[in-house]
């Protein structure tokens, strides 16, 4: 089983090779995964959860949150894309 440090380094490597558009898309997808996992977790009645269900739900949310945070960090280090619009009155 990989250590947390190994997981972080792997996610950072993945983020570094993604294009800015792909990185943004991955962030959006991870936020959707988090929403779905949290909704699913909250809809299971307390007696209806097995220990395995809880471990899987917690792991899914934690990896998704960690990935999103590292992707956002990578995105923040990149230069902003600025488009200039020139309007000529001639």
Secondary structure by P-SEA (a helix, b strand, c coil): cccaaaaaaaaaaaaaaccaaaaaaaaaaaaaaaaaaaaaaaacccccccaaaaaaaaaaaaaaaaaaaaaaaaaaacccbbbbbbbbcc
